[in-house]
Amino acid sequence: MSADEEYTAYVRGRLLWLRRIAYSLCQDWHRADDLVQTSITRLYVKWHHARQAADLDAYVRVILVRVFLKEQRGGWFSRTRLSPPPEPGTPEAAASGWDADLSMDLRRVLALVPPRQRAALVLRFHCDLSVEQTAAALGCSAGTVKSQTARGLATLRALLEVTPTKEDR
């Protein structure tokens, strides 16, 4: 199998996964598609190096998160929402895998969490990464991941008016 065929097979198999992660980061399906497109383009350029990685999914996830964070540092015009969130019952809503009411609440408040905290929350809880894996993906220390995650969870709880239980602490 040629390198291009390997790349194409990998991207086809992981496209929905990448799109879900991108959506969790940016809260907009169209923007998520743009993030994925930019990420897979960067992956193609680095494919020779990437396919030798010990964990290709982790390598690609790092690319995606870095593309998201770089975009966040850009001007406000690049983050303007041009369309409403997906309607319940649409393929976009079904792809999220969440209950419509819960999805709307989480989507609304997750969008209000600062980008670094949001990235930490998505990587830790949506992608189920360890603190160390998240730190590697974000290019920061494990302590930073812990503090960003704690602050992000505190923000989510405050916005959702949820009181943490003893188990959550």
Secondary structure per residue as TSV (DSSP state, phi and psi in degrees):
chain	resnum	aa	ss	phi	psi
A	1	M	-	360.0	133.2
A	2	S	-	-75.7	165.9
A	3	A	H	-61.2	-40.5
A	4	D	H	-64.3	-38.9
A	5	E	H	-67.8	-38.9
A	6	E	H	-62.1	-45.5
A	7	Y	H	-60.0	-48.4
A	8	T	H	-61.6	-42.8
A	9	A	H	-64.4	-42.8
A	10	Y	H	-62.3	-50.1
A	11	V	H	-62.3	-43.1
A	12	R	H	-58.9	-40.8
A	13	G	H	-74.1	-23.5
A	14	R	H	-114.2	4.1
A	15	L	H	-61.3	-47.3
A	16	L	H	-63.5	-41.2
A	17	W	H	-59.3	-47.3
A	18	L	H	-62.8	-41.3
A	19	R	H	-64.2	-39.5
A	20	R	H	-65.6	-42.2
A	21	I	H	-64.2	-45.2
A	22	A	H	-61.2	-41.2
A	23	Y	H	-63.7	-41.7
A	24	S	H	-60.6	-33.2
A	25	L	H	-74.8	-44.6
A	26	C	H	-108.1	-15.7
A	27	Q	S	66.2	27.2
A	28	D	-	-148.5	121.4
A	29	W	H	-64.1	-37.4
A	30	H	H	-68.6	-42.8
A	31	R	H	-66.9	-37.0
A	32	A	H	-60.7	-41.7
A	33	D	H	-61.3	-40.1
A	34	D	H	-64.8	-42.1
A	35	L	H	-61.8	-43.3
A	36	V	H	-64.5	-44.0
A	37	Q	H	-60.7	-45.7
A	38	T	H	-62.6	-41.3
A	39	S	H	-65.3	-44.2
A	40	I	H	-73.0	-24.9
A	41	T	H	-67.9	-44.3
A	42	R	H	-64.2	-37.7
A	43	L	H	-62.1	-41.9
A	44	Y	H	-60.3	-43.8
A	45	V	H	-62.1	-34.7
A	46	K	T	-104.0	15.1
A	47	W	H	-56.0	-41.9
A	48	H	H	-56.6	-42.7
A	49	H	H	-76.6	-42.3
A	50	A	H	-63.1	-40.5
A	51	R	T	-68.7	-11.5
A	52	Q	T	-92.8	-3.6
A	53	A	S	-64.9	147.3
A	54	A	S	-63.8	-36.4
A	55	D	-	-132.8	95.7
A	56	L	H	-62.9	-38.9
A	57	D	H	-61.0	-42.1
A	58	A	H	-64.0	-40.3
A	59	Y	H	-60.4	-45.5
A	60	V	H	-69.6	-39.0
A	61	R	H	-61.0	-40.0
A	62	V	H	-62.3	-43.7
A	63	I	H	-58.2	-47.7
A	64	L	H	-61.0	-46.6
A	65	V	H	-64.6	-40.5
A	66	R	H	-66.1	-37.7
A	67	V	H	-62.6	-44.5
A	68	F	H	-60.1	-50.3
A	69	L	H	-64.7	-37.6
A	70	K	H	-63.6	-41.3
A	71	E	H	-64.2	-36.7
A	72	Q	H	-62.4	-30.4
A	73	R	T	-78.6	-8.9
A	74	G	S	-75.1	-175.1
A	75	G	-	-69.6	162.3
A	76	W	G	-62.3	-30.7
A	77	F	G	-63.6	-26.1
A	78	S	G	-79.4	-8.6
A	79	R	G	-113.5	8.9
A	80	T	-	-73.0	127.8
A	81	R	-	-77.2	126.2
A	82	L	-	-101.4	-11.2
A	83	S	S	-142.0	155.9
A	84	P	-	-72.2	164.3
A	85	P	-	-62.6	160.0
A	86	P	-	-63.4	146.0
A	87	E	-	-77.1	145.6
A	88	P	T	-56.9	140.1
A	89	G	T	92.7	-6.6
A	90	T	S	-87.3	163.6
A	91	P	H	-58.2	-36.3
A	92	E	H	-63.6	-42.6
A	93	A	H	-67.8	-40.0
A	94	A	H	-65.3	-34.3
A	95	A	H	-64.6	-26.0
A	96	S	H	-71.6	-26.8
A	97	G	T	74.3	12.7
A	98	W	S	-109.2	159.2
A	99	D	-	-62.0	138.7
A	100	A	H	-59.6	-45.3
A	101	D	H	-66.6	-46.7
A	102	L	H	-63.4	-40.6
A	103	S	H	-59.7	-43.3
A	104	M	H	-64.3	-43.5
A	105	D	H	-64.6	-48.5
A	106	L	H	-64.9	-41.6
A	107	R	H	-60.8	-44.7
A	108	R	H	-61.5	-48.7
A	109	V	H	-78.8	-32.8
A	110	L	H	-63.8	-33.7
A	111	A	T	-65.7	-22.4
A	112	L	T	-87.1	-11.4
A	113	V	S	-78.7	136.7
A	114	P	-	-55.6	149.5
A	115	P	H	-54.9	-44.3
A	116	R	H	-65.8	-41.1
A	117	Q	H	-66.3	-40.9
A	118	R	H	-62.1	-43.8
A	119	A	H	-61.5	-42.8
A	120	A	H	-62.4	-44.1
A	121	L	H	-64.0	-44.3
A	122	V	I	-64.2	-45.6
A	123	L	I	-66.6	-40.5
A	124	R	I	-71.8	-45.5
A	125	F	I	-104.6	-33.2
A	126	H	I	-82.3	-43.8
A	127	C	S	-90.0	-8.2
A	128	D	-	57.4	43.9
A	129	L	-	-89.8	154.8
A	130	S	-	-74.9	170.6
A	131	V	H	-59.7	-43.4
A	132	E	H	-66.1	-41.6
A	133	Q	H	-65.6	-39.1
A	134	T	H	-65.9	-41.3
A	135	A	H	-60.7	-42.1
A	136	A	H	-64.4	-41.2
A	137	A	H	-66.1	-37.0
A	138	L	H	-89.0	-11.4
A	139	G	T	69.9	42.1
A	140	C	S	-141.7	-178.3
A	141	S	-	-83.0	162.9
A	142	A	H	-62.8	-36.0
A	143	G	H	-62.0	-39.3
A	144	T	H	-64.9	-41.2
A	145	V	H	-61.1	-44.8
A	146	K	H	-61.7	-44.4
A	147	S	H	-69.8	-40.4
A	148	Q	H	-64.8	-39.0
A	149	T	H	-66.3	-45.5
A	150	A	H	-62.3	-44.5
A	151	R	H	-65.0	-41.0
A	152	G	H	-63.2	-43.4
A	153	L	H	-64.7	-39.9
A	154	A	H	-62.4	-41.5
A	155	T	H	-63.5	-46.0
A	156	L	H	-59.6	-45.6
A	157	R	H	-61.8	-43.1
A	158	A	H	-63.6	-43.4
A	159	L	H	-69.0	-34.4
A	160	L	H	-90.6	-3.9
A	161	E	T	56.1	49.3
A	162	V	-	-105.9	133.8
A	163	T	-	-95.2	123.6
A	164	P	-	-66.1	143.6
A	165	T	-	-91.0	174.1
A	166	K	G	-60.8	-34.3
A	167	E	G	-65.8	-32.0
A	168	D	G	-76.2	-20.1
A	169	R	-	-82.5	360.0
